[in-house]
Amino acid sequence: MATIRPFRGLRYNPEEIADLSRVITQPYDKINTELQAAYYDRHPQNYVRLIYGREEDRYQESADFFNKWMEEGLIIKDAESALYPYTQTYRIEGNPDPITRTGFITALKLHPYEDRVILPHERTLKGPKQDRFKLFSKTHKNYEQVFMLYGDQDRRIEQLFEAAMAQKPLMEATDDYDCIHRVWRGSDPEVIGKVQEVLAPKPVMIADGHHRYETALALKEHLTKDHPDVPDQTAFNHRMVTLVNLFDPGLLVLPTHRYVIKLKTDFDTAKAEMAEYFEITPVAKEELAVKVKENADKHAFGLYRKDGSWLLLLKDDAVMDEVMPTDPPQIKALDVSVLHNLVIERILGISKEEVESYIRYERYVDKAFENVDSGSFELCFLMNPTKVEQVEAVSAAGARMPQKSTDFYPKLVSGLVAFDVAPGEVLPE
């Protein structure tokens, strides 16, 4: 099943970049114009210049900056191949204790989805894949990781890395959300071999980074045309990923709330149709998110507009058999399926093809209210997070969720380790 290999990581030279916190960034798809400008101003070698530049030809800009930084010794390549244990220590509201999520960075052999070795769970959009393909084909670098999950209830890999992680971290940085990122180097061949053995019989599941993974498949196909007879361990046959155990106690999924930019029908008509399928209860704005969370065992949503807020509870789950007659039960059971297929598509009349034009996404409740109050959006729906076990069930069934169904937190920051996939780069067995 899953094949992983150690690699020689590309990383900032600690002798030149003393404070790694000033050069790391959030993933490219979380960087808006305001954050991009802040990163540019934060440090002249901030990683944003590689993953999301602001020049007209940002792909060439990325290649030029990387080559320049390598020549100047600002970025170095590790002398020996390794796996990179990686922890993220963070806090969440309402819990005074820090939480740590543990994984490791590796090169994962690429497989098309039909091989059922790499399991997706979300649909993707063309635009982001085209953008990342232009970047990858110009630079031949994996600048960012794909976040993946594997299942090992005995947590053997975490135990195998204990000796390496008892040492001082290779790097440490704190991101904009006060999450502390620590990376070690695991280069012991015996340990690497045992980690490979644990993963060998297992499939792995994409948690976050579907666009980046599919772009890696496209780049492999593109490079194979010019380099058809390369060995299996050629770097471009792989993707840099972070693997986290499904049974890791630090694994957290946050909800992703939905904005509707503007309704296609009048609100009273839409609300009346919602009442056919949902129990609708007026709730104070300040209590809406709490009520949604209290009803997490049901299909519960918070509906918010300038003129009011309501709790929506689905009356009968059986309606999803009629709304999605050909979909597997694992998909029908999801809150995102109820919202997208019953509410957004059937009631609001926004087709799947129109979602990109009418729907936007938000992590924070307060910001959702603020943006609706300002008139930027007509309304928003508050949601509960998708459960990790639901993600696993959907992937195992070979099904796909709507985009932005999951928000694994914290994000894997960019700027810790990069992976060279240029033709000619070959990994050890």
C-alpha positions as CSV (number, residue, x, y, z in Angstrom):
1,M,0.0,0.0,0.0
2,A,1.6,3.3,1.1
3,T,5.3,3.7,0.3
4,I,7.3,6.4,2.1
5,R,10.9,7.4,1.7
6,P,13.3,9.7,3.5
7,F,14.6,12.7,1.7
8,R,17.1,15.5,2.0
9,G,15.1,18.5,3.2
10,L,15.6,22.0,2.0
11,R,15.3,24.5,4.8
12,Y,16.3,27.9,6.1
13,N,19.9,28.1,7.3
14,P,19.7,28.7,11.1
15,E,23.0,30.5,11.0
16,E,21.5,33.1,8.6
17,I,17.8,33.1,9.7
18,A,17.9,33.4,13.5
19,D,14.2,33.7,14.1
20,L,12.2,31.1,12.0
21,S,8.9,32.6,13.2
22,R,9.5,35.7,11.0
23,V,9.8,33.7,7.8
24,I,7.2,31.0,8.1
25,T,3.6,31.5,6.7
26,Q,0.2,30.0,6.7
27,P,-0.6,27.7,3.7
28,Y,-0.9,29.6,0.4
29,D,-4.7,29.1,0.2
30,K,-5.1,30.9,3.6
31,I,-3.2,34.0,2.5
32,N,-5.3,36.9,1.4
33,T,-3.9,40.2,0.1
34,E,-3.7,41.8,3.5
35,L,-1.8,38.8,5.0
36,Q,0.5,38.6,1.9
37,A,1.5,42.3,2.4
38,A,2.2,41.6,6.1
39,Y,4.4,38.7,5.3
40,Y,6.3,40.7,2.7
41,D,6.9,43.4,5.3
42,R,7.8,41.0,8.1
43,H,11.1,39.8,6.6
44,P,13.0,40.2,3.3
45,Q,13.3,36.4,3.0
46,N,9.8,35.5,4.1
47,Y,8.5,32.3,2.5
48,V,5.5,34.1,1.0
49,R,7.8,35.1,-1.9
50,L,8.1,31.4,-2.8
51,I,4.5,30.3,-2.4
52,Y,2.4,33.3,-3.2
53,G,4.4,36.2,-4.7
54,R,2.8,39.5,-5.7
55,E,4.7,40.0,-9.0
56,E,2.8,39.5,-12.3
57,D,4.9,36.4,-13.0
58,R,5.0,35.1,-9.5
59,Y,6.0,31.6,-10.7
60,Q,9.3,32.9,-12.2
61,E,9.7,35.2,-9.2
62,S,9.5,32.1,-6.9
63,A,12.2,30.3,-8.8
64,D,14.4,33.4,-8.9
65,F,14.1,34.0,-5.1
66,F,14.8,30.3,-4.3
67,N,17.9,30.1,-6.5
68,K,19.2,33.4,-5.1
69,W,18.7,32.3,-1.5
70,M,20.4,28.9,-2.2
71,E,23.4,30.7,-3.7
72,E,23.6,33.1,-0.8
73,G,23.4,30.2,1.7
74,L,20.1,31.3,3.2
75,I,18.6,28.0,2.3
76,I,20.5,24.7,2.8
77,K,20.0,21.1,1.8
78,D,20.4,18.5,4.5
79,A,23.5,16.3,4.0
80,E,21.6,13.0,4.7
81,S,18.1,11.8,4.0
82,A,15.7,11.7,6.9
83,L,12.1,11.6,8.0
84,Y,11.2,14.7,10.0
85,P,9.1,14.2,13.2
86,Y,6.9,17.3,13.6
87,T,4.8,18.5,16.5
88,Q,2.3,21.4,16.7
89,T,1.4,22.7,20.2
90,Y,-1.7,24.9,20.4
91,R,-4.5,26.1,22.6
92,I,-8.3,26.3,21.9
93,E,-10.9,28.5,23.5
94,G,-12.4,26.9,26.7
95,N,-9.4,24.6,27.3
96,P,-6.6,26.0,29.5
97,D,-4.2,23.2,28.7
98,P,-2.0,23.1,25.6
99,I,-2.7,20.4,23.0
100,T,0.0,18.7,20.9
101,R,-0.5,17.1,17.6
102,T,2.3,14.8,16.4
103,G,3.2,13.7,12.9
104,F,6.1,13.4,10.6
105,I,7.2,14.8,7.2
106,T,8.1,12.4,4.5
107,A,8.2,11.7,0.8
108,L,5.1,9.6,-0.2
109,K,5.0,7.7,-3.4
110,L,2.2,9.0,-5.7
111,H,-0.7,6.9,-6.7
112,P,-3.8,7.7,-8.7
113,Y,-6.9,7.6,-6.6
114,E,-8.3,4.5,-8.3
115,D,-5.4,2.5,-6.8
116,R,-7.1,3.0,-3.4
117,V,-3.8,3.7,-1.7
118,I,-4.3,7.4,-1.4
119,L,-7.9,8.2,-0.3
120,P,-9.4,11.6,-1.0
121,H,-12.5,12.9,0.7
122,E,-13.2,16.3,-0.9
123,R,-13.9,17.5,-4.4
124,T,-11.5,20.0,-6.0
125,L,-11.6,23.0,-8.2
126,K,-9.7,23.6,-11.4
127,G,-8.4,27.1,-10.6
128,P,-6.2,26.2,-7.6
129,K,-4.8,23.2,-9.4
130,Q,-3.8,25.3,-12.5
131,D,-2.1,27.8,-10.2
132,R,-0.1,25.3,-8.3
133,F,0.9,23.4,-11.5
134,K,2.4,26.6,-12.9
135,L,4.4,27.0,-9.7
136,F,5.5,23.4,-9.5
137,S,6.5,23.1,-13.1
138,K,8.5,26.3,-12.9
139,T,10.3,25.5,-9.6
140,H,10.3,21.7,-9.4
141,K,9.9,22.1,-5.6
142,N,7.3,21.0,-3.1
143,Y,7.3,24.1,-1.0
144,E,4.3,23.0,1.1
145,Q,3.1,19.7,2.6
146,V,0.0,17.8,2.0
147,F,-1.7,16.8,5.3
148,M,-2.5,13.1,5.4
149,L,-3.8,10.6,7.9
150,Y,-3.1,7.0,8.6
151,G,-4.6,4.6,11.2
152,D,-2.5,2.9,13.9
153,Q,-4.2,2.4,17.2
154,D,-1.0,1.1,18.8
155,R,0.8,4.4,17.9
156,R,3.9,2.5,17.0
157,I,5.4,5.3,14.8
158,E,5.2,7.8,17.6
159,Q,7.2,5.3,19.8
160,L,9.8,4.8,17.1
161,F,10.5,8.5,17.0
162,E,10.9,8.9,20.7
163,A,14.7,8.8,20.7
164,A,15.0,11.4,17.9
165,M,12.4,13.7,19.6
166,A,14.3,13.5,22.9
167,Q,17.0,15.7,21.3
168,K,16.9,19.4,20.8
169,P,14.5,20.2,17.8
170,L,16.1,20.9,14.5
171,M,13.9,23.9,14.2
172,E,11.2,25.7,16.2
173,A,8.8,28.5,15.3
174,T,5.6,30.2,16.5
175,D,2.9,31.1,14.0
176,D,0.4,34.0,13.9
177,Y,-2.1,31.9,16.0
178,D,0.5,31.2,18.8
179,C,0.9,27.6,17.7
180,I,4.4,26.3,18.3
181,H,5.9,24.2,15.5
182,R,8.9,21.9,16.3
183,V,10.7,19.7,13.8
184,W,13.4,17.0,14.4
185,R,15.5,14.9,12.0
186,G,15.1,11.2,12.1
187,S,17.9,9.7,10.1
188,D,18.5,6.3,11.8
189,P,18.1,3.7,9.0
190,E,16.7,1.1,11.3
191,V,14.0,3.4,12.6
192,I,13.2,4.5,9.1
193,G,12.8,0.9,8.0
194,K,10.5,0.1,10.9
195,V,8.3,3.2,10.1
196,Q,8.1,2.0,6.5
197,E,7.0,-1.4,7.7
198,V,4.2,0.0,9.8
199,L,2.8,2.0,6.9
200,A,3.4,-0.6,4.2
201,P,0.0,-2.4,4.6
202,K,-2.0,0.8,5.1
203,P,-3.8,3.2,2.8
204,V,-3.5,6.9,3.7
205,M,-6.1,9.6,3.6
206,I,-5.8,13.2,2.4
207,A,-6.9,15.5,5.3
208,D,-6.0,18.8,3.7
209,G,-4.2,19.6,0.4
210,H,-6.2,17.7,-2.3
211,H,-5.3,20.4,-4.9
212,R,-1.6,20.1,-4.1
213,Y,-1.8,16.3,-4.3
214,E,-3.6,16.2,-7.6
215,T,-1.2,18.8,-9.0
216,A,1.7,16.5,-8.0
217,L,0.0,13.7,-10.0
218,A,-0.2,16.1,-13.0
219,L,3.4,17.1,-12.6
220,K,4.6,13.5,-12.5
221,E,2.7,12.8,-15.7
222,H,4.2,15.9,-17.3
223,L,7.8,15.0,-16.3
224,T,7.4,11.4,-17.2
225,K,6.8,12.3,-20.8
226,D,10.4,13.7,-21.0
227,H,11.9,11.2,-18.6
228,P,10.1,7.9,-19.2
229,D,12.7,5.4,-17.9
230,V,13.4,6.8,-14.5
231,P,13.6,4.4,-11.4
232,D,10.7,4.1,-9.0
233,Q,12.5,6.1,-6.3
234,T,12.8,9.2,-8.6
235,A,11.8,12.2,-6.5
236,F,9.0,13.4,-8.8
237,N,7.2,10.1,-8.3
238,H,6.6,11.4,-4.7
239,R,4.9,14.2,-2.8
240,M,6.1,15.8,0.4
241,V,3.4,15.1,3.0
242,T,2.9,15.2,6.8
243,L,1.4,12.0,8.1
244,V,-0.6,12.1,11.4
245,N,-2.2,9.2,13.1
246,L,-6.0,9.1,13.2
247,F,-5.7,8.1,16.8
248,D,-3.5,11.1,17.8
249,P,-5.2,12.9,20.7
250,G,-4.2,16.3,19.3
251,L,-6.2,15.8,16.0
252,L,-8.9,18.5,15.8
253,V,-11.4,19.5,13.1
254,L,-13.0,23.0,13.2
255,P,-16.3,23.9,11.5
256,T,-16.3,25.9,8.3
257,H,-19.3,28.2,8.2
258,R,-21.0,29.3,4.9
259,Y,-21.8,32.8,3.6
260,V,-24.4,33.3,0.9
261,I,-23.3,36.4,-1.0
262,K,-26.8,37.1,-2.3
263,L,-30.0,35.1,-2.5
264,K,-31.5,34.3,-5.9
265,T,-35.0,34.4,-4.3
266,D,-36.5,36.6,-1.5
267,F,-35.7,35.5,2.0
268,D,-39.2,35.0,3.2
269,T,-39.9,32.5,0.4
270,A,-36.7,30.6,1.1
271,K,-37.4,30.5,4.9
272,A,-40.9,29.2,4.3
273,E,-39.5,26.4,2.2
274,M,-36.8,25.6,4.8
275,A,-39.7,25.2,7.3
276,E,-40.9,22.2,5.3
277,Y,-37.8,20.3,6.2
278,F,-36.5,22.0,9.4
279,E,-37.7,23.0,12.8
280,I,-36.9,26.7,12.9
281,T,-36.5,28.4,16.2
282,P,-35.6,32.1,16.7
283,V,-32.4,32.3,18.9
284,A,-30.5,35.3,20.1
285,K,-27.4,36.1,18.1
286,E,-25.2,35.7,21.2
287,E,-26.6,32.1,21.8
288,L,-26.7,30.9,18.2
289,A,-23.3,29.2,18.0
290,V,-23.9,27.6,21.4
291,K,-27.3,26.2,20.4
292,V,-25.8,24.7,17.2
293,K,-23.0,23.0,19.2
294,E,-25.5,21.7,21.8
295,N,-27.4,19.9,19.0
296,A,-24.3,18.4,17.3
297,D,-25.9,14.9,17.4
298,K,-28.6,16.2,15.0
299,H,-28.3,18.0,11.7
300,A,-28.2,21.5,13.2
301,F,-27.4,24.8,11.6
302,G,-27.5,28.4,12.6
303,L,-29.0,30.9,10.2
304,Y,-28.0,34.5,10.6
305,R,-29.1,37.7,8.9
306,K,-29.1,41.4,9.9
307,D,-32.8,41.1,10.9
308,G,-32.6,37.9,12.9
309,S,-31.1,34.5,13.8
310,W,-32.6,31.1,13.9
311,L,-31.7,27.5,14.8
312,L,-32.5,25.0,12.1
313,L,-32.9,21.3,13.0
314,L,-33.6,18.8,10.3
315,K,-37.0,17.1,10.9
316,D,-36.4,13.8,9.2
317,D,-33.1,12.3,8.0
318,A,-34.9,10.2,5.4
319,V,-35.4,13.2,3.2
320,M,-31.7,12.8,2.2
321,D,-32.5,9.5,0.5
322,E,-34.8,11.5,-1.8
323,V,-32.4,14.4,-2.2
324,M,-29.3,12.2,-2.9
325,P,-30.7,8.9,-4.1
326,T,-27.5,7.6,-5.7
327,D,-25.0,8.6,-3.0
328,P,-23.7,6.3,-0.3
329,P,-25.1,6.6,3.3
330,Q,-21.7,7.9,4.5
331,I,-22.2,11.0,2.4
332,K,-25.9,11.5,3.2
333,A,-25.1,11.5,6.9
334,L,-23.0,14.6,6.7
335,D,-24.1,18.1,7.8
336,V,-22.3,19.5,4.7
337,S,-24.4,17.3,2.5
338,V,-27.6,18.4,4.1
339,L,-26.6,22.1,3.8
340,H,-25.3,21.9,0.3
341,N,-27.7,19.5,-1.3
342,L,-30.9,20.3,0.5
343,V,-30.6,23.9,1.5
344,I,-28.2,25.6,-0.9
345,E,-29.0,23.6,-4.0
346,R,-32.7,22.6,-3.6
347,I,-34.1,25.4,-1.5
348,L,-31.9,28.4,-2.5
349,G,-31.6,27.2,-6.1
350,I,-27.8,27.6,-6.2
351,S,-26.4,24.8,-8.4
352,K,-23.1,23.0,-7.8
353,E,-21.7,24.9,-10.8
354,E,-22.8,28.2,-9.2
355,V,-21.3,27.5,-5.7
356,E,-18.1,29.4,-6.5
357,S,-20.1,32.5,-7.5
358,Y,-22.5,32.5,-4.5
359,I,-20.8,30.8,-1.5
360,R,-17.9,31.9,0.6
361,Y,-16.4,30.2,3.7
362,E,-15.5,31.4,7.3
363,R,-13.8,29.8,10.3
364,Y,-14.8,32.4,13.0
365,V,-18.4,33.0,14.2
366,D,-17.7,36.6,15.3
367,K,-16.3,37.4,11.9
368,A,-19.2,35.8,10.2
369,F,-21.7,38.0,12.1
370,E,-19.5,41.0,11.4
371,N,-19.4,40.5,7.7
372,V,-23.2,39.9,7.4
373,D,-23.9,43.0,9.5
374,S,-21.6,45.1,7.3
375,G,-23.6,44.0,4.2
376,S,-20.7,42.1,2.6
377,F,-22.9,39.0,2.6
378,E,-26.7,38.5,2.8
379,L,-26.6,35.7,5.3
380,C,-24.5,32.9,6.8
381,F,-25.0,29.4,8.0
382,L,-23.2,28.2,11.2
383,M,-22.2,24.6,11.2
384,N,-20.7,21.9,13.5
385,P,-17.4,20.4,12.4
386,T,-17.3,17.1,10.4
387,K,-16.1,14.3,12.7
388,V,-12.8,12.6,12.0
389,E,-14.5,9.2,11.9
390,Q,-16.9,10.6,9.3
391,V,-14.0,11.7,7.1
392,E,-12.5,8.2,7.4
393,A,-15.8,6.5,6.5
394,V,-16.3,8.7,3.5
395,S,-12.8,8.0,2.2
396,A,-13.2,4.3,2.8
397,A,-16.4,4.3,0.8
398,G,-14.6,6.0,-2.1
399,A,-16.9,9.0,-1.9
400,R,-16.2,12.8,-1.9
401,M,-17.5,15.6,0.3
402,P,-18.2,19.1,-1.0
403,Q,-15.2,21.4,-0.9
404,K,-14.4,22.9,2.5
405,S,-16.1,20.1,4.4
406,T,-13.2,19.9,6.9
407,D,-10.9,22.3,8.5
408,F,-8.2,20.4,10.4
409,Y,-6.5,22.7,12.9
410,P,-3.9,23.8,13.3
411,K,-2.6,24.2,9.7
412,L,0.7,22.9,8.6
413,V,2.8,26.1,8.2
414,S,4.9,26.7,5.2
415,G,8.6,27.4,5.4
416,L,9.8,24.5,7.6
417,V,11.0,22.0,5.0
418,A,10.9,21.9,1.2
419,F,11.4,18.9,-1.2
420,D,13.3,19.0,-4.5
421,V,11.5,17.1,-7.2
422,A,13.7,18.1,-10.1
423,P,14.4,15.5,-12.7
424,G,17.6,13.7,-11.7
425,E,16.7,13.8,-7.9
426,V,16.6,10.2,-6.7
427,L,15.6,9.1,-3.1
428,P,17.0,6.2,-1.2
429,E,15.1,3.0,-0.8
